[in-house]
Amino acid sequence: MKKLIINADDFGYSRGINFGIVDAHQLGVLTSTTFMSNMPGADHAADLAKQNPKLGVGVHLVLTCGKPLLDTHNTIVDSKGIFRKLDFYKGAFTIDYEEVYQEWKAQIERFLSYGLKPTHLDSHHHTNSFGDIPSVFLTLAKEYGLPVRNNMDPKYFVEMKTEGIKTTDSFQYLLETSIKDNQALDEIFDGHESVEVMTHPAYLDKDILSGSSFTYPRVDELELLTNQQVITLLKNRKDIQLSTFRDI
């Protein structure tokens, strides 16, 4: 049976995002999400995670949004102690990778402090794939024994296989083109037994509208994830199982 993981990023960002993710899971085809330990909605998201045990919940490691959990950083924060923006990492950048390790470890430990068990690791804005950050990311995956998102350069696959770090065969960035019909599903599974599709469902609230550049498409994705045609499409595919990272 082929495994399809539909993962919502940004669980814990705000109540609007948290409620959107839970509705996409309860009323639609969402199977998995990843949790932002440093954001204001984290406590609310932890409560919702406990109320929805079938929802796979991993850790969405943050380096470009909000404030870090630790106050000891010098290179990954600006003069106000806020994480540097994504643009900082788009060109050549110099940071202390030990700061990334300590901060991300603190974020995983904060998640564990809620009494939750993570299913996997990924990162906000795909920062786990920038510069030498993949080495930090994979060190933590090995340390905690967790699968990871398949969004890094293939050169890291050898290390992942050697260290026994699991991932899906394929990763899809675009929800709409991945699950729109049977042909799309056949194409994303061509040559693959497991696929993760990334999504960002939400109800818009002031935190999102004032803090995120990605707003209205979140509502469209929530509508698609709970669309009856999509639900029926996936239900009728006897060769595809809706899954979480626990299943790979």
C-alpha positions in Angstrom: 0.0 0.0 0.0 1.4 3.4 -1.0 1.5 6.0 1.8 0.3 9.6 1.4 1.2 12.0 4.2 -0.6 15.4 4.0 1.2 17.7 6.4 0.2 21.1 7.6 3.1 23.4 8.6 2.8 26.1 11.3 0.8 24.4 14.1 1.2 26.8 17.1 1.6 30.0 15.1 -1.8 31.3 16.1 -5.3 30.2 17.1 -6.6 30.8 13.6 -4.0 28.4 12.1 -4.5 25.9 14.9 -8.2 25.7 14.4 -7.8 25.5 10.6 -5.4 22.5 10.9 -7.7 20.6 13.3 -10.7 21.2 11.0 -8.7 20.0 8.0 -7.9 16.8 10.0 -11.3 16.2 11.5 -13.4 17.1 8.5 -11.0 16.4 5.6 -7.9 14.5 4.5 -5.1 16.2 6.6 -3.1 13.5 8.4 -0.1 15.3 9.9 1.2 18.7 11.2 4.3 20.2 12.5 4.5 22.3 15.7 6.2 25.7 16.3 7.4 25.6 19.9 8.4 29.3 20.0 5.2 30.9 18.8 2.3 32.4 20.8 -0.2 29.7 19.8 2.0 26.8 21.1 0.0 26.1 24.3 -3.3 26.1 22.4 -1.9 23.8 19.7 -0.6 21.4 22.4 -4.1 21.1 23.9 -5.6 20.5 20.4 -2.9 17.8 19.7 -3.9 15.9 22.8 -7.5 16.0 21.8 -6.7 14.6 18.3 -4.4 11.6 18.9 -4.8 10.4 15.3 -3.2 13.6 14.0 0.5 13.0 13.6 2.4 15.9 15.1 6.1 16.6 14.5 8.3 19.6 15.3 8.5 22.5 12.9 12.0 23.9 13.7 12.1 27.7 13.6 14.9 30.0 12.6 13.1 32.9 10.8 10.0 33.7 12.7 9.4 35.2 16.2 11.7 35.1 19.2 14.0 32.2 20.0 13.5 30.2 23.2 17.1 30.8 24.2 18.5 34.3 25.0 22.2 33.4 24.4 22.4 33.8 20.6 24.5 36.4 18.8 24.5 35.3 15.1 21.0 34.0 14.4 19.2 37.0 15.9 19.0 40.8 15.1 19.9 43.6 17.5 16.5 43.2 19.2 16.9 39.5 19.8 14.4 38.5 17.1 15.2 35.7 14.6 16.7 37.1 11.4 14.3 37.1 8.4 14.3 34.5 5.6 16.1 37.0 3.3 19.2 36.7 5.5 19.6 33.1 4.5 18.9 33.5 0.8 22.5 34.6 0.0 25.8 33.8 1.5 25.5 33.9 5.3 27.7 33.3 8.3 26.3 32.0 11.5 27.4 30.0 14.5 25.9 26.5 13.8 26.2 25.6 17.5 23.5 28.3 18.1 21.2 26.6 15.6 21.8 23.2 17.3 21.1 24.6 20.8 18.0 26.6 19.8 16.5 23.7 17.8 17.2 21.3 20.6 15.4 23.7 23.0 12.4 23.8 20.6 12.3 20.0 20.6 12.6 19.8 24.4 9.8 22.4 24.7 7.6 20.2 22.5 8.4 17.2 24.7 7.6 19.2 27.8 3.9 19.2 26.8 3.9 15.4 27.1 3.7 14.9 23.3 5.6 12.4 21.2 6.9 13.9 17.9 6.4 12.0 14.7 9.2 13.7 12.7 11.2 16.9 12.1 10.9 19.6 9.4 11.6 23.4 9.5 9.9 26.7 8.9 10.8 28.2 5.4 12.9 25.0 4.7 15.9 26.5 6.6 17.0 22.9 7.4 18.2 22.8 3.7 20.3 26.0 3.8 24.1 26.2 4.0 25.5 23.7 6.5 22.3 23.6 8.5 21.4 20.1 7.2 24.2 18.7 9.3 22.7 20.2 12.4 19.2 19.0 11.4 20.3 15.5 10.8 22.3 15.4 14.0 19.1 16.2 15.9 17.1 13.7 13.9 19.6 11.0 14.8 19.8 12.1 18.5 16.0 11.9 18.9 15.4 9.0 16.5 13.0 10.9 14.2 12.1 10.8 10.5 12.6 14.0 8.5 11.1 15.9 5.6 12.7 15.0 2.3 13.6 18.5 1.1 17.4 18.4 1.3 20.1 18.0 -1.4 20.4 14.3 -2.4 24.0 14.3 -1.2 22.6 14.0 2.3 20.7 10.8 1.5 23.8 8.6 1.9 24.3 10.0 5.5 20.6 9.5 6.2 20.7 5.9 5.0 23.9 5.2 6.9 22.5 6.7 10.1 19.1 5.0 9.7 17.2 8.3 9.4 13.8 7.7 7.7 12.1 10.0 5.2 9.5 9.7 2.4 10.4 8.7 -1.1 9.2 12.1 -2.4 8.1 15.5 -1.2 5.6 17.8 -2.9 5.4 21.5 -2.3 2.1 22.2 -4.0 -1.2 20.8 -2.6 -3.6 21.7 -5.3 -1.6 20.1 -8.1 -0.9 17.0 -6.1 -4.4 15.8 -5.1 -6.7 17.4 -7.7 -7.5 14.1 -9.5 -6.4 10.5 -10.1 -3.9 11.5 -12.8 -2.2 13.9 -10.3 -2.0 11.2 -7.7 -0.6 8.7 -10.2 2.1 11.2 -11.2 3.3 12.1 -7.6 3.5 8.3 -6.8 5.3 7.5 -10.0 8.2 5.3 -8.9 7.5 6.1 -5.2 5.9 4.2 -2.3 5.6 7.2 0.1 4.9 10.9 -0.6 4.6 13.9 1.7 2.5 16.8 0.5 3.0 20.2 2.3 0.1 22.5 3.1 -0.8 25.5 5.2 -4.6 25.5 6.1 -5.9 28.2 8.4 -8.6 30.6 9.4 -7.2 34.1 9.1 -6.8 36.0 12.3 -4.9 39.2 13.1 -1.7 37.3 14.0 -1.5 35.9 10.5 -2.6 39.0 8.6 -0.1 41.1 10.4 2.8 38.6 10.7 2.8 36.4 7.6 3.3 37.1 3.9 1.2 33.9 3.1 -2.4 34.6 4.0 -5.4 34.1 1.7 -4.1 30.9 0.1 -4.3 29.3 3.5 -8.1 29.6 3.4 -8.1 28.1 -0.1 -6.0 25.1 1.1 -8.4 24.5 4.0 -11.3 24.5 1.6 -9.6 22.0 -0.7 -8.6 19.7 2.2 -12.2 19.5 3.3 -13.7 19.3 -0.2 -16.0 16.3 -0.5 -14.7 15.5 -4.0 -11.2 15.3 -2.7 -12.3 13.2 0.3 -14.1 10.8 -2.1 -11.2 10.7 -4.5 -8.8 9.5 -1.8 -11.3 7.2 -0.2 -11.8 5.4 -3.5 -8.0 4.9 -4.1 -7.5 1.4 -2.8 -3.8 1.5 -3.5 -3.1 4.7 -1.4 -3.3 4.9 2.4 -3.6 8.3 4.2 -0.7 8.1 6.6 1.6 9.9 9.1 5.4 9.7 9.6 4.7 7.0 12.1 3.8 4.7 9.2 7.0 5.0 7.1 
